[in-house]
Amino acid sequence: MPSTDQSIVVNAPIAEVWKRFSNFHDLSWAKNVISKNLKVGDRDGDSVGAKRVLNDVFYETLVEYLPDDYYLKYSIDDGPSPVSKEEVSHYFGVVKLSQTSDNAGTKVEWSSSWNSKSEDAVEFCHGIYVALLNDLAKLYP
């Protein structure tokens, strides 16, 4: 099962950083990566089953939402190659926040895994998540 894992530490309280992720329909903080974010359906951004389309090509669904644990899990239902539904299945991304041991910052972990016959999506996905985390880091210099 291919996967990718990325993490950063930002200099901000966990509750403040969680605000960036708590609304599945809002990725306005990631302007260098997400140029368009379309809410699909009537579910709020903190409701399991919420759907969005990113940059007109990534179709995603919120599948688990645990705000008390600073955790969310989503699926990519379809996307461009190499993450199209013809190339991958059971694609899940996870965002998990935790307080650093010195309580001075927040560790942000973003991982994903999927079923595929090839490893083609690993580098593709890794690059996107690194770019997203870089945008997040810029908010907390």
CNS distance restraints for C-alpha pairs under 8 A (distance, minus, plus):
assign (resid   1 and name CA) (resid 113 and name CA) 6.71 0.50 0.50
assign (resid   1 and name CA) (resid 114 and name CA) 5.96 0.50 0.50
assign (resid   1 and name CA) (resid 115 and name CA) 5.31 0.50 0.50
assign (resid   1 and name CA) (resid 116 and name CA) 6.84 0.50 0.50
assign (resid   2 and name CA) (resid 113 and name CA) 5.73 0.50 0.50
assign (resid   2 and name CA) (resid 114 and name CA) 5.88 0.50 0.50
assign (resid   2 and name CA) (resid 115 and name CA) 6.64 0.50 0.50
assign (resid   2 and name CA) (resid 116 and name CA) 7.01 0.50 0.50
assign (resid   2 and name CA) (resid 118 and name CA) 7.97 0.50 0.50
assign (resid   2 and name CA) (resid 119 and name CA) 6.12 0.50 0.50
assign (resid   2 and name CA) (resid 121 and name CA) 7.96 0.50 0.50
assign (resid   2 and name CA) (resid 122 and name CA) 6.63 0.50 0.50
assign (resid   3 and name CA) (resid 111 and name CA) 7.32 0.50 0.50
assign (resid   3 and name CA) (resid 112 and name CA) 5.44 0.50 0.50
assign (resid   3 and name CA) (resid 113 and name CA) 4.09 0.50 0.50
assign (resid   3 and name CA) (resid 114 and name CA) 6.54 0.50 0.50
assign (resid   3 and name CA) (resid 122 and name CA) 6.35 0.50 0.50
assign (resid   4 and name CA) (resid 111 and name CA) 5.55 0.50 0.50
assign (resid   4 and name CA) (resid 112 and name CA) 5.47 0.50 0.50
assign (resid   4 and name CA) (resid 113 and name CA) 6.60 0.50 0.50
assign (resid   4 and name CA) (resid 122 and name CA) 6.21 0.50 0.50
assign (resid   4 and name CA) (resid 125 and name CA) 7.23 0.50 0.50
assign (resid   4 and name CA) (resid 126 and name CA) 5.93 0.50 0.50
assign (resid   5 and name CA) (resid 109 and name CA) 7.29 0.50 0.50
assign (resid   5 and name CA) (resid 110 and name CA) 5.98 0.50 0.50
assign (resid   5 and name CA) (resid 111 and name CA) 4.22 0.50 0.50
assign (resid   5 and name CA) (resid 112 and name CA) 6.61 0.50 0.50
assign (resid   5 and name CA) (resid 126 and name CA) 7.42 0.50 0.50
assign (resid   6 and name CA) (resid 109 and name CA) 5.85 0.50 0.50
assign (resid   6 and name CA) (resid 110 and name CA) 5.33 0.50 0.50
assign (resid   6 and name CA) (resid 111 and name CA) 6.12 0.50 0.50
assign (resid   6 and name CA) (resid 126 and name CA) 7.48 0.50 0.50
assign (resid   6 and name CA) (resid 129 and name CA) 7.05 0.50 0.50
assign (resid   6 and name CA) (resid 130 and name CA) 6.78 0.50 0.50
assign (resid   7 and name CA) (resid 107 and name CA) 6.88 0.50 0.50
assign (resid   7 and name CA) (resid 108 and name CA) 5.36 0.50 0.50
assign (resid   7 and name CA) (resid 109 and name CA) 4.29 0.50 0.50
assign (resid   7 and name CA) (resid 110 and name CA) 6.08 0.50 0.50
assign (resid   7 and name CA) (resid 133 and name CA) 7.62 0.50 0.50
assign (resid   8 and name CA) (resid 107 and name CA) 5.74 0.50 0.50
assign (resid   8 and name CA) (resid 108 and name CA) 5.42 0.50 0.50
assign (resid   8 and name CA) (resid 109 and name CA) 6.79 0.50 0.50
assign (resid   8 and name CA) (resid 133 and name CA) 7.01 0.50 0.50
assign (resid   8 and name CA) (resid 137 and name CA) 7.78 0.50 0.50
assign (resid   9 and name CA) (resid 100 and name CA) 7.79 0.50 0.50
assign (resid   9 and name CA) (resid 105 and name CA) 6.47 0.50 0.50
assign (resid   9 and name CA) (resid 106 and name CA) 5.45 0.50 0.50
assign (resid   9 and name CA) (resid 107 and name CA) 4.31 0.50 0.50
assign (resid   9 and name CA) (resid 108 and name CA) 6.13 0.50 0.50
assign (resid   9 and name CA) (resid 137 and name CA) 7.95 0.50 0.50
assign (resid  10 and name CA) (resid 105 and name CA) 5.54 0.50 0.50
assign (resid  10 and name CA) (resid 106 and name CA) 5.39 0.50 0.50
assign (resid  10 and name CA) (resid 107 and name CA) 6.50 0.50 0.50
assign (resid  10 and name CA) (resid 108 and name CA) 7.65 0.50 0.50
assign (resid  10 and name CA) (resid 137 and name CA) 5.96 0.50 0.50
assign (resid  10 and name CA) (resid 140 and name CA) 6.06 0.50 0.50
assign (resid  10 and name CA) (resid 141 and name CA) 7.77 0.50 0.50
assign (resid  11 and name CA) (resid 104 and name CA) 6.48 0.50 0.50
assign (resid  11 and name CA) (resid 105 and name CA) 4.41 0.50 0.50
assign (resid  11 and name CA) (resid 106 and name CA) 6.54 0.50 0.50
assign (resid  11 and name CA) (resid 140 and name CA) 5.74 0.50 0.50
assign (resid  11 and name CA) (resid 141 and name CA) 7.03 0.50 0.50
assign (resid  12 and name CA) (resid  16 and name CA) 6.63 0.50 0.50
assign (resid  12 and name CA) (resid  17 and name CA) 6.62 0.50 0.50
assign (resid  12 and name CA) (resid 104 and name CA) 7.10 0.50 0.50
assign (resid  12 and name CA) (resid 105 and name CA) 4.93 0.50 0.50
assign (resid  12 and name CA) (resid 106 and name CA) 6.14 0.50 0.50
assign (resid  12 and name CA) (resid 140 and name CA) 6.52 0.50 0.50
assign (resid  13 and name CA) (resid  17 and name CA) 6.47 0.50 0.50
assign (resid  13 and name CA) (resid  99 and name CA) 7.60 0.50 0.50
assign (resid  13 and name CA) (resid 104 and name CA) 7.28 0.50 0.50
assign (resid  13 and name CA) (resid 105 and name CA) 5.70 0.50 0.50
assign (resid  13 and name CA) (resid 106 and name CA) 6.13 0.50 0.50
assign (resid  14 and name CA) (resid  18 and name CA) 5.99 0.50 0.50
assign (resid  14 and name CA) (resid  97 and name CA) 6.98 0.50 0.50
assign (resid  14 and name CA) (resid  98 and name CA) 6.82 0.50 0.50
assign (resid  14 and name CA) (resid  99 and name CA) 6.08 0.50 0.50
assign (resid  14 and name CA) (resid 105 and name CA) 7.08 0.50 0.50
assign (resid  14 and name CA) (resid 106 and name CA) 5.29 0.50 0.50
assign (resid  15 and name CA) (resid  19 and name CA) 6.52 0.50 0.50
assign (resid  16 and name CA) (resid  20 and name CA) 7.46 0.50 0.50
assign (resid  17 and name CA) (resid  21 and name CA) 7.39 0.50 0.50
assign (resid  17 and name CA) (resid 106 and name CA) 7.37 0.50 0.50
assign (resid  18 and name CA) (resid  22 and name CA) 5.79 0.50 0.50
assign (resid  18 and name CA) (resid  70 and name CA) 6.47 0.50 0.50
assign (resid  18 and name CA) (resid  97 and name CA) 7.34 0.50 0.50
assign (resid  19 and name CA) (resid  23 and name CA) 7.38 0.50 0.50
assign (resid  20 and name CA) (resid  26 and name CA) 7.66 0.50 0.50
assign (resid  20 and name CA) (resid  27 and name CA) 7.37 0.50 0.50
assign (resid  20 and name CA) (resid  29 and name CA) 7.15 0.50 0.50
assign (resid  21 and name CA) (resid  26 and name CA) 7.63 0.50 0.50
assign (resid  21 and name CA) (resid  27 and name CA) 7.71 0.50 0.50
assign (resid  22 and name CA) (resid  45 and name CA) 7.35 0.50 0.50
assign (resid  22 and name CA) (resid  46 and name CA) 6.32 0.50 0.50
assign (resid  22 and name CA) (resid  67 and name CA) 7.23 0.50 0.50
assign (resid  23 and name CA) (resid  44 and name CA) 7.80 0.50 0.50
assign (resid  23 and name CA) (resid  45 and name CA) 4.42 0.50 0.50
assign (resid  23 and name CA) (resid  46 and name CA) 5.49 0.50 0.50
assign (resid  24 and name CA) (resid  45 and name CA) 4.38 0.50 0.50
assign (resid  24 and name CA) (resid  46 and name CA) 6.30 0.50 0.50
assign (resid  24 and name CA) (resid  50 and name CA) 7.31 0.50 0.50
assign (resid  24 and name CA) (resid  52 and name CA) 7.88 0.50 0.50
assign (resid  24 and name CA) (resid  62 and name CA) 7.14 0.50 0.50
assign (resid  25 and name CA) (resid  37 and name CA) 7.07 0.50 0.50
assign (resid  25 and name CA) (resid  38 and name CA) 7.49 0.50 0.50
assign (resid  25 and name CA) (resid  39 and name CA) 5.95 0.50 0.50
assign (resid  25 and name CA) (resid  44 and name CA) 7.80 0.50 0.50
assign (resid  25 and name CA) (resid  45 and name CA) 5.08 0.50 0.50
assign (resid  25 and name CA) (resid  51 and name CA) 7.89 0.50 0.50
assign (resid  25 and name CA) (resid  52 and name CA) 6.54 0.50 0.50
assign (resid  26 and name CA) (resid  37 and name CA) 7.41 0.50 0.50
assign (resid  26 and name CA) (resid  45 and name CA) 7.72 0.50 0.50
assign (resid  27 and name CA) (resid  31 and name CA) 7.74 0.50 0.50
assign (resid  27 and name CA) (resid  34 and name CA) 6.98 0.50 0.50
assign (resid  27 and name CA) (resid  37 and name CA) 7.22 0.50 0.50
assign (resid  28 and name CA) (resid  34 and name CA) 7.59 0.50 0.50
assign (resid  29 and name CA) (resid 135 and name CA) 6.98 0.50 0.50
assign (resid  29 and name CA) (resid 136 and name CA) 6.75 0.50 0.50
assign (resid  29 and name CA) (resid 139 and name CA) 7.97 0.50 0.50
assign (resid  30 and name CA) (resid  34 and name CA) 5.71 0.50 0.50
assign (resid  30 and name CA) (resid 132 and name CA) 5.98 0.50 0.50
assign (resid  30 and name CA) (resid 135 and name CA) 5.45 0.50 0.50
assign (resid  30 and name CA) (resid 136 and name CA) 6.83 0.50 0.50
assign (resid  31 and name CA) (resid  35 and name CA) 6.16 0.50 0.50
assign (resid  31 and name CA) (resid 135 and name CA) 7.48 0.50 0.50
assign (resid  32 and name CA) (resid 131 and name CA) 7.73 0.50 0.50
assign (resid  32 and name CA) (resid 132 and name CA) 7.89 0.50 0.50
assign (resid  32 and name CA) (resid 135 and name CA) 6.88 0.50 0.50
assign (resid  33 and name CA) (resid 128 and name CA) 7.44 0.50 0.50
assign (resid  33 and name CA) (resid 131 and name CA) 6.70 0.50 0.50
assign (resid  33 and name CA) (resid 132 and name CA) 6.38 0.50 0.50
assign (resid  34 and name CA) (resid  54 and name CA) 6.62 0.50 0.50
assign (resid  34 and name CA) (resid  55 and name CA) 6.15 0.50 0.50
assign (resid  35 and name CA) (resid  54 and name CA) 7.72 0.50 0.50
assign (resid  35 and name CA) (resid  55 and name CA) 5.76 0.50 0.50
assign (resid  36 and name CA) (resid  53 and name CA) 7.95 0.50 0.50
assign (resid  36 and name CA) (resid  54 and name CA) 5.69 0.50 0.50
assign (resid  36 and name CA) (resid  55 and name CA) 4.63 0.50 0.50
assign (resid  36 and name CA) (resid  56 and name CA) 6.93 0.50 0.50
assign (resid  37 and name CA) (resid  52 and name CA) 6.70 0.50 0.50
assign (resid  37 and name CA) (resid  53 and name CA) 5.80 0.50 0.50
assign (resid  37 and name CA) (resid  54 and name CA) 4.66 0.50 0.50
assign (resid  37 and name CA) (resid  55 and name CA) 6.27 0.50 0.50
assign (resid  37 and name CA) (resid  56 and name CA) 7.79 0.50 0.50
assign (resid  38 and name CA) (resid  52 and name CA) 5.42 0.50 0.50
assign (resid  38 and name CA) (resid  53 and name CA) 5.07 0.50 0.50
assign (resid  38 and name CA) (resid  54 and name CA) 6.45 0.50 0.50
assign (resid  38 and name CA) (resid  56 and name CA) 7.93 0.50 0.50
assign (resid  39 and name CA) (resid  51 and name CA) 6.24 0.50 0.50
assign (resid  39 and name CA) (resid  52 and name CA) 4.60 0.50 0.50
assign (resid  39 and name CA) (resid  53 and name CA) 6.68 0.50 0.50
assign (resid  40 and name CA) (resid  50 and name CA) 7.43 0.50 0.50
assign (resid  40 and name CA) (resid  51 and name CA) 5.14 0.50 0.50
assign (resid  40 and name CA) (resid  52 and name CA) 5.21 0.50 0.50
assign (resid  40 and name CA) (resid  53 and name CA) 7.17 0.50 0.50
assign (resid  41 and name CA) (resid  50 and name CA) 7.33 0.50 0.50
assign (resid  41 and name CA) (resid  51 and name CA) 6.74 0.50 0.50
assign (resid  42 and name CA) (resid  50 and name CA) 7.76 0.50 0.50
assign (resid  43 and name CA) (resid  47 and name CA) 6.13 0.50 0.50
assign (resid  43 and name CA) (resid  49 and name CA) 7.02 0.50 0.50
assign (resid  43 and name CA) (resid  50 and name CA) 5.07 0.50 0.50
assign (resid  43 and name CA) (resid  51 and name CA) 7.62 0.50 0.50
assign (resid  44 and name CA) (resid  50 and name CA) 6.33 0.50 0.50
assign (resid  45 and name CA) (resid  50 and name CA) 5.94 0.50 0.50
assign (resid  46 and name CA) (resid  50 and name CA) 7.43 0.50 0.50
assign (resid  46 and name CA) (resid  65 and name CA) 6.91 0.50 0.50
assign (resid  47 and name CA) (resid  62 and name CA) 7.35 0.50 0.50
assign (resid  47 and name CA) (resid  65 and name CA) 7.21 0.50 0.50
assign (resid  48 and name CA) (resid  61 and name CA) 7.90 0.50 0.50
assign (resid  48 and name CA) (resid  62 and name CA) 5.24 0.50 0.50
assign (resid  48 and name CA) (resid  63 and name CA) 5.22 0.50 0.50
assign (resid  48 and name CA) (resid  64 and name CA) 5.83 0.50 0.50
assign (resid  48 and name CA) (resid  65 and name CA) 6.36 0.50 0.50
assign (resid  49 and name CA) (resid  61 and name CA) 5.86 0.50 0.50
assign (resid  49 and name CA) (resid  62 and name CA) 5.27 0.50 0.50
assign (resid  49 and name CA) (resid  63 and name CA) 5.93 0.50 0.50
assign (resid  50 and name CA) (resid  61 and name CA) 5.66 0.50 0.50
assign (resid  50 and name CA) (resid  62 and name CA) 5.29 0.50 0.50
assign (resid  50 and name CA) (resid  63 and name CA) 7.99 0.50 0.50
assign (resid  51 and name CA) (resid  59 and name CA) 7.43 0.50 0.50
assign (resid  51 and name CA) (resid  60 and name CA) 5.67 0.50 0.50
assign (resid  51 and name CA) (resid  61 and name CA) 4.47 0.50 0.50
assign (resid  51 and name CA) (resid  62 and name CA) 6.45 0.50 0.50
assign (resid  52 and name CA) (resid  59 and name CA) 6.04 0.50 0.50
assign (resid  52 and name CA) (resid  60 and name CA) 5.43 0.50 0.50
assign (resid  52 and name CA) (resid  61 and name CA) 6.59 0.50 0.50
assign (resid  53 and name CA) (resid  57 and name CA) 6.54 0.50 0.50
assign (resid  53 and name CA) (resid  58 and name CA) 5.33 0.50 0.50
assign (resid  53 and name CA) (resid  59 and name CA) 4.62 0.50 0.50
assign (resid  53 and name CA) (resid  60 and name CA) 6.28 0.50 0.50
assign (resid  54 and name CA) (resid  58 and name CA) 4.96 0.50 0.50
assign (resid  54 and name CA) (resid  59 and name CA) 6.70 0.50 0.50
assign (resid  54 and name CA) (resid  60 and name CA) 7.92 0.50 0.50
assign (resid  57 and name CA) (resid  78 and name CA) 7.61 0.50 0.50
assign (resid  57 and name CA) (resid  79 and name CA) 5.16 0.50 0.50
assign (resid  57 and name CA) (resid  80 and name CA) 6.08 0.50 0.50
assign (resid  58 and name CA) (resid  76 and name CA) 6.78 0.50 0.50
assign (resid  58 and name CA) (resid  77 and name CA) 7.67 0.50 0.50
assign (resid  58 and name CA) (resid  78 and name CA) 6.00 0.50 0.50
assign (resid  58 and name CA) (resid  79 and name CA) 4.39 0.50 0.50
assign (resid  58 and name CA) (resid  80 and name CA) 7.03 0.50 0.50
assign (resid  59 and name CA) (resid  76 and name CA) 5.79 0.50 0.50
assign (resid  59 and name CA) (resid  77 and name CA) 5.38 0.50 0.50
assign (resid  59 and name CA) (resid  78 and name CA) 5.21 0.50 0.50
assign (resid  59 and name CA) (resid  79 and name CA) 6.17 0.50 0.50
assign (resid  60 and name CA) (resid  74 and name CA) 6.66 0.50 0.50
assign (resid  60 and name CA) (resid  75 and name CA) 5.44 0.50 0.50
assign (resid  60 and name CA) (resid  76 and name CA) 4.49 0.50 0.50
assign (resid  60 and name CA) (resid  77 and name CA) 5.56 0.50 0.50
assign (resid  60 and name CA) (resid  78 and name CA) 7.40 0.50 0.50
assign (resid  61 and name CA) (resid  74 and name CA) 5.39 0.50 0.50
assign (resid  61 and name CA) (resid  75 and name CA) 5.24 0.50 0.50
assign (resid  61 and name CA) (resid  76 and name CA) 6.69 0.50 0.50
assign (resid  61 and name CA) (resid  77 and name CA) 7.19 0.50 0.50
assign (resid  62 and name CA) (resid  72 and name CA) 7.54 0.50 0.50
assign (resid  62 and name CA) (resid  73 and name CA) 6.20 0.50 0.50
assign (resid  62 and name CA) (resid  74 and name CA) 4.29 0.50 0.50
assign (resid  62 and name CA) (resid  75 and name CA) 6.55 0.50 0.50
assign (resid  63 and name CA) (resid  72 and name CA) 7.75 0.50 0.50
assign (resid  63 and name CA) (resid  73 and name CA) 5.61 0.50 0.50
assign (resid  63 and name CA) (resid  74 and name CA) 4.97 0.50 0.50
assign (resid  63 and name CA) (resid  75 and name CA) 6.69 0.50 0.50
assign (resid  64 and name CA) (resid  71 and name CA) 7.99 0.50 0.50
assign (resid  64 and name CA) (resid  72 and name CA) 5.45 0.50 0.50
assign (resid  64 and name CA) (resid  73 and name CA) 4.86 0.50 0.50
assign (resid  64 and name CA) (resid  74 and name CA) 6.68 0.50 0.50
assign (resid  65 and name CA) (resid  71 and name CA) 6.20 0.50 0.50
assign (resid  65 and name CA) (resid  72 and name CA) 4.54 0.50 0.50
assign (resid  65 and name CA) (resid  73 and name CA) 6.53 0.50 0.50
assign (resid  66 and name CA) (resid  70 and name CA) 6.13 0.50 0.50
assign (resid  66 and name CA) (resid  71 and name CA) 5.14 0.50 0.50
assign (resid  66 and name CA) (resid  72 and name CA) 6.08 0.50 0.50
assign (resid  67 and name CA) (resid  71 and name CA) 6.09 0.50 0.50
assign (resid  67 and name CA) (resid  72 and name CA) 7.67 0.50 0.50
assign (resid  69 and name CA) (resid  96 and name CA) 7.92 0.50 0.50
assign (resid  69 and name CA) (resid  97 and name CA) 7.83 0.50 0.50
assign (resid  70 and name CA) (resid  96 and name CA) 5.86 0.50 0.50
assign (resid  70 and name CA) (resid  97 and name CA) 5.32 0.50 0.50
assign (resid  70 and name CA) (resid  98 and name CA) 7.33 0.50 0.50
assign (resid  71 and name CA) (resid  94 and name CA) 7.31 0.50 0.50
assign (resid  71 and name CA) (resid  95 and name CA) 5.71 0.50 0.50
assign (resid  71 and name CA) (resid  96 and name CA) 4.56 0.50 0.50
assign (resid  71 and name CA) (resid  97 and name CA) 6.56 0.50 0.50
assign (resid  72 and name CA) (resid  94 and name CA) 5.78 0.50 0.50
assign (resid  72 and name CA) (resid  95 and name CA) 5.41 0.50 0.50
assign (resid  72 and name CA) (resid  96 and name CA) 6.72 0.50 0.50
assign (resid  73 and name CA) (resid  92 and name CA) 6.67 0.50 0.50
assign (resid  73 and name CA) (resid  93 and name CA) 5.61 0.50 0.50
assign (resid  73 and name CA) (resid  94 and name CA) 4.43 0.50 0.50
assign (resid  73 and name CA) (resid  95 and name CA) 6.49 0.50 0.50
assign (resid  74 and name CA) (resid  92 and name CA) 5.55 0.50 0.50
assign (resid  74 and name CA) (resid  93 and name CA) 5.31 0.50 0.50
assign (resid  74 and name CA) (resid  94 and name CA) 6.55 0.50 0.50
assign (resid  75 and name CA) (resid  90 and name CA) 7.27 0.50 0.50
assign (resid  75 and name CA) (resid  91 and name CA) 5.47 0.50 0.50
assign (resid  75 and name CA) (resid  92 and name CA) 4.44 0.50 0.50
assign (resid  75 and name CA) (resid  93 and name CA) 6.18 0.50 0.50
assign (resid  76 and name CA) (resid  90 and name CA) 7.94 0.50 0.50
assign (resid  76 and name CA) (resid  91 and name CA) 5.51 0.50 0.50
assign (resid  76 and name CA) (resid  92 and name CA) 6.45 0.50 0.50
assign (resid  76 and name CA) (resid  93 and name CA) 7.69 0.50 0.50
assign (resid  77 and name CA) (resid  84 and name CA) 7.97 0.50 0.50
assign (resid  77 and name CA) (resid  85 and name CA) 6.57 0.50 0.50
assign (resid  77 and name CA) (resid  89 and name CA) 7.96 0.50 0.50
assign (resid  77 and name CA) (resid  91 and name CA) 7.31 0.50 0.50
assign (resid  78 and name CA) (resid  83 and name CA) 6.79 0.50 0.50
assign (resid  78 and name CA) (resid  84 and name CA) 4.94 0.50 0.50
assign (resid  78 and name CA) (resid  85 and name CA) 4.91 0.50 0.50
assign (resid  79 and name CA) (resid  83 and name CA) 5.41 0.50 0.50
assign (resid  79 and name CA) (resid  84 and name CA) 4.50 0.50 0.50
assign (resid  79 and name CA) (resid  85 and name CA) 6.94 0.50 0.50
assign (resid  80 and name CA) (resid  84 and name CA) 5.13 0.50 0.50
assign (resid  81 and name CA) (resid  87 and name CA) 7.34 0.50 0.50
assign (resid  81 and name CA) (resid 121 and name CA) 7.99 0.50 0.50
assign (resid  82 and name CA) (resid  87 and name CA) 6.29 0.50 0.50
assign (resid  82 and name CA) (resid  88 and name CA) 7.65 0.50 0.50
assign (resid  82 and name CA) (resid 120 and name CA) 6.13 0.50 0.50
assign (resid  82 and name CA) (resid 121 and name CA) 5.15 0.50 0.50
assign (resid  82 and name CA) (resid 124 and name CA) 7.52 0.50 0.50
assign (resid  83 and name CA) (resid  87 and name CA) 5.97 0.50 0.50
assign (resid  83 and name CA) (resid  88 and name CA) 5.62 0.50 0.50
assign (resid  83 and name CA) (resid 121 and name CA) 6.10 0.50 0.50
assign (resid  84 and name CA) (resid  88 and name CA) 6.14 0.50 0.50
assign (resid  85 and name CA) (resid  89 and name CA) 6.11 0.50 0.50
assign (resid  87 and name CA) (resid 116 and name CA) 6.31 0.50 0.50
assign (resid  87 and name CA) (resid 117 and name CA) 7.75 0.50 0.50
assign (resid  88 and name CA) (resid 114 and name CA) 6.46 0.50 0.50
assign (resid  88 and name CA) (resid 115 and name CA) 5.55 0.50 0.50
assign (resid  88 and name CA) (resid 116 and name CA) 4.80 0.50 0.50
assign (resid  88 and name CA) (resid 117 and name CA) 7.90 0.50 0.50
assign (resid  89 and name CA) (resid 114 and name CA) 6.00 0.50 0.50
assign (resid  89 and name CA) (resid 115 and name CA) 5.13 0.50 0.50
assign (resid  89 and name CA) (resid 116 and name CA) 6.64 0.50 0.50
assign (resid  90 and name CA) (resid 113 and name CA) 7.92 0.50 0.50
assign (resid  90 and name CA) (resid 114 and name CA) 5.22 0.50 0.50
assign (resid  90 and name CA) (resid 115 and name CA) 5.95 0.50 0.50
assign (resid  91 and name CA) (resid 112 and name CA) 7.11 0.50 0.50
assign (resid  91 and name CA) (resid 113 and name CA) 5.78 0.50 0.50
assign (resid  91 and name CA) (resid 114 and name CA) 4.15 0.50 0.50
assign (resid  91 and name CA) (resid 115 and name CA) 6.85 0.50 0.50
assign (resid  92 and name CA) (resid 112 and name CA) 5.46 0.50 0.50
assign (resid  92 and name CA) (resid 113 and name CA) 5.66 0.50 0.50
assign (resid  92 and name CA) (resid 114 and name CA) 6.36 0.50 0.50
assign (resid  93 and name CA) (resid 110 and name CA) 7.14 0.50 0.50
assign (resid  93 and name CA) (resid 111 and name CA) 5.65 0.50 0.50
assign (resid  93 and name CA) (resid 112 and name CA) 4.10 0.50 0.50
assign (resid  93 and name CA) (resid 113 and name CA) 6.71 0.50 0.50
assign (resid  94 and name CA) (resid 109 and name CA) 7.83 0.50 0.50
assign (resid  94 and name CA) (resid 110 and name CA) 5.63 0.50 0.50
assign (resid  94 and name CA) (resid 111 and name CA) 5.27 0.50 0.50
assign (resid  94 and name CA) (resid 112 and name CA) 6.07 0.50 0.50
assign (resid  95 and name CA) (resid 108 and name CA) 7.13 0.50 0.50
assign (resid  95 and name CA) (resid 109 and name CA) 5.72 0.50 0.50
assign (resid  95 and name CA) (resid 110 and name CA) 4.61 0.50 0.50
assign (resid  95 and name CA) (resid 111 and name CA) 6.70 0.50 0.50
assign (resid  96 and name CA) (resid 108 and name CA) 6.03 0.50 0.50
assign (resid  96 and name CA) (resid 109 and name CA) 5.21 0.50 0.50
assign (resid  96 and name CA) (resid 110 and name CA) 6.60 0.50 0.50
assign (resid  97 and name CA) (resid 106 and name CA) 6.59 0.50 0.50
assign (resid  97 and name CA) (resid 107 and name CA) 5.63 0.50 0.50
assign (resid  97 and name CA) (resid 108 and name CA) 4.72 0.50 0.50
assign (resid  97 and name CA) (resid 109 and name CA) 6.28 0.50 0.50
assign (resid  98 and name CA) (resid 106 and name CA) 5.68 0.50 0.50
assign (resid  98 and name CA) (resid 107 and name CA) 5.20 0.50 0.50
assign (resid  98 and name CA) (resid 108 and name CA) 6.77 0.50 0.50
assign (resid  99 and name CA) (resid 103 and name CA) 5.85 0.50 0.50
assign (resid  99 and name CA) (resid 104 and name CA) 7.79 0.50 0.50
assign (resid  99 and name CA) (resid 105 and name CA) 6.17 0.50 0.50
assign (resid  99 and name CA) (resid 106 and name CA) 4.68 0.50 0.50
assign (resid  99 and name CA) (resid 107 and name CA) 6.12 0.50 0.50
assign (resid 100 and name CA) (resid 104 and name CA) 6.39 0.50 0.50
assign (resid 100 and name CA) (resid 105 and name CA) 5.44 0.50 0.50
assign (resid 100 and name CA) (resid 106 and name CA) 5.43 0.50 0.50
assign (resid 100 and name CA) (resid 107 and name CA) 6.04 0.50 0.50
assign (resid 110 and name CA) (resid 129 and name CA) 7.08 0.50 0.50
assign (resid 120 and name CA) (resid 124 and name CA) 7.23 0.50 0.50
assign (resid 121 and name CA) (resid 125 and name CA) 5.85 0.50 0.50
assign (resid 122 and name CA) (resid 126 and name CA) 5.97 0.50 0.50
assign (resid 123 and name CA) (resid 127 and name CA) 6.10 0.50 0.50
assign (resid 124 and name CA) (resid 128 and name CA) 6.62 0.50 0.50
assign (resid 125 and name CA) (resid 129 and name CA) 6.28 0.50 0.50
assign (resid 126 and name CA) (resid 130 and name CA) 6.10 0.50 0.50
assign (resid 127 and name CA) (resid 131 and name CA) 6.19 0.50 0.50
assign (resid 128 and name CA) (resid 132 and name CA) 6.22 0.50 0.50
assign (resid 129 and name CA) (resid 133 and name CA) 6.11 0.50 0.50
assign (resid 130 and name CA) (resid 134 and name CA) 6.06 0.50 0.50
assign (resid 131 and name CA) (resid 135 and name CA) 6.29 0.50 0.50
assign (resid 132 and name CA) (resid 136 and name CA) 6.36 0.50 0.50
assign (resid 133 and name CA) (resid 137 and name CA) 6.09 0.50 0.50
assign (resid 134 and name CA) (resid 138 and name CA) 6.38 0.50 0.50
assign (resid 135 and name CA) (resid 139 and name CA) 7.04 0.50 0.50
assign (resid 136 and name CA) (resid 140 and name CA) 7.31 0.50 0.50
assign (resid 137 and name CA) (resid 141 and name CA) 6.65 0.50 0.50
